């Protein structure tokens, strides 16, 4: 999970401020923005696992090959 968190923070740091307010994932029928995901991942909440796993499934978070 730490590796996915690091990938998320790296991706987030490269986003323009306007992009951070855009919806990135939908979890349990609710849309979440980059900013909200950042808050949850930084706070290490249970919801962060869902964010990180879903973003990995969507190919948003991946290691460069």
Buried (B, 14 or more C-beta within 10 A) or exposed (E): EEEBBEBBEEBBEEBEEEEBEEEBBEBEEEEBBBBBBBBBBEEEEEBBBBBBBBBBEEEBBEEEE
